[in-house]
């Protein structure tokens, strides 16, 4: 796994997530979307290229292992961060073709979903931007506002984009009529939309859902306490995943690994004395 793969003219270019985002169109999308709302150009807050490439690396390894199982032949796998970011861009095909959508949005993505606030101060997002015709219809339906469907200033995606502040003001006024989040969710669900409450990671980790699912697990910190880590994202019908064990200290398993590789105790000690292998001394 590398920025631009093991061949080609960019193979030796250094790469980090922000530079890959910049090269592959992800940063451009952020800047185009937020436009004048940004006081200064901003990069994404998350290192998507790193995480997605790791996941694609696992997929590639599993595919290669499956191929070996069927054919007996192993192979080298080359995974590029840049190609990964292009492959996970749900807009890529339309953007490369420069399709004229007439103002319709290309994808149902997080950045297109507006944020609202209840009278209680709870902030939330409702999926989908009303510029996009199907979601404009859904917003009007759940608000019981057939009059907005006939309003000429919202007749086309381009007109809705030009008048989006006025329409979102209508939505905000409607949301303020709800004192109960569950009632709002029920009505929004009627239109095939969903609500997400804006929480911090810590707040989410304390929800009953996260506890019931096992999305967060307590791990021994080897100092008499515990700390929380994300749990596995999978649940299997015929297998139970082990809980994470205590974190290893630096070099804790050097000897075991080197013994598995066939080195003798004397050779392992010699490597340690020459500072070729290191371990953090613990009490």
N, C-alpha and C positions, 0 to 999 in steps of 0.2 A: 504494500500500500504506500503510495506516494502522491505528491501533488499532481504530477502530469504523466505518470507511468514510466516505464523502464526503456522506452524507445521514443524517437521523435526529437525535434529540435528543442523542446521544452523540458526534456527529461532531467536536466541538471538544475532547473530553476528551483530555488527555495520556495516553500509554500506553507502557509498557515491558513486557518479557516477564513480570516477576513480577506486575505488576498485572493483566495479561491472564490469567495462570494463576489468580490469585485470583478474578477475576470469572466464569470459565468452568467452574469445578468441579475444575480440576487440583490446586490446592492443597488443597482440601477432601478429595480422594481420598488425598493423601499423609498428611494429619493423621488421617483415619479409619483408614487402613491401619496406621500405626505406633502410634497411640494412646498408651498409657502408656509405650511404649518410648522415646518422645521426652522428654528432660528439659525441653525447651522447644519451642514450635512452630517449624517449619523450612520454608523454601521449597525448591523443587527446586534442585539444583546447576547445572542446565543451562537455557539460555534457549530452550526449545523453541518458544515463540511466534514468536521472531525467525527462527529457522532454517526452521520449517515454512512460515511466511508467505512467506519468500523463495522456497522451492520452489514453493508454490502460485502465486506471482506469475509464475514462469517458465512453469508449466503454462498459466496463463491467457493469457499473451502468445502462446505457441505456438498455443493454440486460436484466438485472435483472428487471427493470421497465416494459419492454415488457412482461417478463414472468409473473409478477404480474398482469398485465392487462389481460392476457389470463387465468390465473389460480386462481388469488386471493391470491397467496402465495408469500410472500416476502422471501428474502434470504440474507445471508452474502456473500460478495464478497472478495476474497483474491487475491491480485495482487502482484507478486514478481518482483522486478527489474531484478533479474538474469534471470528469465524465459522470461521476456520481451526482454532483449537483445539477447537471443538466438532466439526468434521468429522473430526478425527484421533483423537477419543476413542472407542475401540472399545466402551466401555460406555455411551455416551450414550443410545442408544435405550432400553435397559433402565432406566437411571437416571431418565430423564424419565418413563417409564411407571410407575416405582416398582413394578417387578415383584417379587413375593415368590418368591425362588429356593429357599426352604427351607434356606438356609445355603450353597448352592452358590455358588462364586465366579463372577463375571460374565465374566471374561476370563483368558486365559493371558498374564499380563504379568510384567515383570521383578520388580516389587515382591512378587509372590506366589511367586517361586522362592527356596527357602531356600539358605543358604550353609553349606558343610561344609569339613572340613579333613582331609587325609590325615595319616598318622603322620609323614611327612616335613616337614610344615608347609605344604605347598602348599594354598592355599585354592581352592575351586571352587564353582560353582553347578550344580545339576541343575534343568533346566527343569520347572516345574509344581509346584503346591502340593498336598500329599496331602489337604488338606481337600476338594478337588474330586474327586468319585467316580472318574472315569476315571483320574486320576493316582494316587489311593490304590491302586487295583487294580494299576496298573503298578509302583508302588513295591514292593508285596507280592510281585508276580511276579518282579521282577529280584532281590529279596533271598531268593527261595525260602522265603517266610514265609506259607504258606497259613493258618497259625494266626492271623495278624493279621487276615485277612479275616473270620474268625469271631468275633473278639474283640468283645464287646458295647459296649465303650467307644469303638469306632470304627465303629459301625453306621450312623451318619448323618453328614452334613456338620456339623451343629451339635455332635454329640458329638465328632467329630474336632477341631473348632475348640476345644472345651473341653479336650481332652486332647492338643493338638498337641505340647506339650513332650515328653510321654512317647513319642509316635510318632517325633518327630525324634531322640530319644535312641536309639531302636532303629536308625534309619537311620545315625546317626553311629557307633554300635558296629559296624555292618556295614561301613561305609566304612573303618574303621581296620584291617580284616582285609586290605586291599589295600596292597601295597607298590609296585605298578606302576600308573601312571595309565592306561596303554593297556588293561590287563586290566579295570579298572573301567569304562572307556568301552565296551569290548566288551559287558560284561554289562548295562550301563545301556541300550545301544543295542538289546538284545534286546526291551526293553519299549517301544521307540519313543520313548525320551527321549534327551536330549543333555546333554553336560557342557561347561561353559566354565570354563577356568582363569582365575582373577582375576589380571590383569596390569595394570601401569601402561601408559599410552599409549606410553611409550618402550620398554618391554619388548615390547609388541606390534609396534612398528615394526621391531624387530630379529629378528622371527621369519622363518623361511625363506618362509613363505606370503606375508607382506607384501612381501618382496623379489621373489618369483616373480610375483605378481599385478601388481606395480607400484603397490601401495597407498601407497607412500612414495617420493618422488623427491627427489634432491639438486638444489638450485637455487643458481646462482651468486649470491654475496652482494655482488658488485662491489667486494670488498675483498681479493681474492686467495684467498678460501675459498668454502665452500658451507654451506648449512643445509638442513634437511629440512622438507618440506611434504607434506601429504596429496596423493596422486595422484588422478586421475579415478576415479570409482566405476564407470565403464562400460568395456566392451571390445566392439569391433565386429568382425564377421566380415570386413567389406570396407573397413575404414578404420583407419588408424593415427593416434592422437591425438598432436599435437606435445607435447613436454615443455615445462613452464613456462619462460618466458624470465626473465632477470634482472629484479628488481623495479624499477619506474620510480621515479625521484626525484620529489619534489613538483613538479608543473608542468612536468615534463621535455618533454612533448609538446604544450604549449600552442600553440606556433607552428604545428605540423603540423595540429592540429585546427582552429585558427582559419583557416588557409589553405584547408582543405577546405570551410569555411563561407563562403569568398569574401572574407575580409578581406585587405587588402594588407599588405605588410611595414611600411609606415608606420603603418597603423592598429594593427597588433599591437604595435609598439614604443610607440605612444602609450598603449595600455592598460597596458603594463608600467610606463611612467613614472608613470602615475597610480595605481599599486598596485591596479588592478582585477584584473589577473592577477599571480600570483606564482609563483616557482620557487625551489627550493633550490639555491643555487650549489654546484657540485661541482668538485673539482680536475680 
